[in-house]
């Protein structure tokens, strides 16, 4: 059985948003449930009221291309300008 990793993907909205929840819901709907699970999310203050959102996503560690697929999925969501992986760690033994 393959292990799992948690990846923190920072998504940068294309505009200043007061409420990030609708954007997070769009991401969650696009993630294939058989491979990815959004565990939690947190807003991140960038500057002058602009906020990004950190998405904590659990995924299998053996996916070909590593985090590339999940980054592409998040970036494809309407309203997201760019993404960065800010953290990745293996879960469990």
C-alpha positions in Angstrom: 0.0 0.0 0.0 1.3 3.4 -1.0 1.8 6.1 1.6 0.2 9.5 1.5 1.6 13.0 1.6 0.1 16.3 2.7 0.8 19.1 0.3 0.1 22.8 1.1 -0.7 24.6 -2.1 -0.9 28.4 -1.9 -3.4 29.7 -4.4 -3.3 33.4 -5.4 -6.7 34.8 -6.4 -6.8 37.0 -9.5 -8.4 39.8 -7.5 -8.8 40.9 -3.9 -11.5 38.8 -2.3 -13.3 39.5 1.0 -14.6 36.0 1.2 -12.3 33.2 0.0 -14.8 30.3 0.8 -16.5 30.3 -2.7 -13.1 30.0 -4.3 -12.1 27.1 -2.0 -15.4 25.3 -2.8 -14.6 25.6 -6.5 -11.2 24.0 -5.9 -12.7 21.2 -3.8 -15.3 20.4 -6.6 -12.5 20.1 -9.2 -10.3 17.8 -7.2 -10.8 14.1 -8.2 -12.1 12.4 -5.0 -10.3 9.2 -5.7 -6.9 10.8 -5.4 -7.2 14.1 -3.4 -8.8 15.2 -0.2 -8.9 18.9 0.9 -8.3 18.6 4.7 -8.5 22.3 5.5 -7.7 25.8 4.3 -6.4 29.0 5.7 -6.3 32.6 4.4 -2.8 34.1 4.1 -2.3 37.9 4.3 0.0 39.0 1.5 -0.3 42.8 1.4 -2.7 45.7 1.3 -5.8 43.6 1.9 -4.8 41.0 -0.7 -5.0 37.5 0.6 -4.0 34.1 -0.8 -5.3 30.8 0.5 -3.3 27.8 1.7 -5.0 24.5 0.7 -4.0 21.5 2.8 -4.5 18.5 0.4 -3.8 14.9 1.1 -2.7 12.8 -1.9 -1.0 9.4 -2.6 2.8 9.8 -2.6 3.2 7.6 -5.7 1.4 9.9 -8.2 3.6 10.3 -11.3 4.8 13.9 -11.6 4.5 14.5 -7.9 2.4 17.6 -7.2 2.2 18.8 -10.8 -1.3 17.4 -11.4 -2.7 19.0 -8.2 -1.0 22.3 -9.0 -2.5 22.3 -12.5 -6.0 21.4 -11.1 -5.9 24.3 -8.6 -4.5 26.7 -11.2 -7.3 25.8 -13.6 -10.0 27.1 -11.3 -11.6 30.3 -12.5 -10.4 33.2 -10.3 -7.0 31.7 -9.4 -4.0 33.5 -10.9 -1.1 31.4 -9.7 -0.1 28.6 -7.2 2.9 27.6 -5.2 3.7 24.5 -3.2 4.8 25.8 0.2 5.1 22.5 2.1 5.0 18.8 1.5 5.3 16.0 4.1 4.7 12.3 4.2 1.9 11.1 6.5 2.1 8.1 8.8 4.8 5.4 9.0 
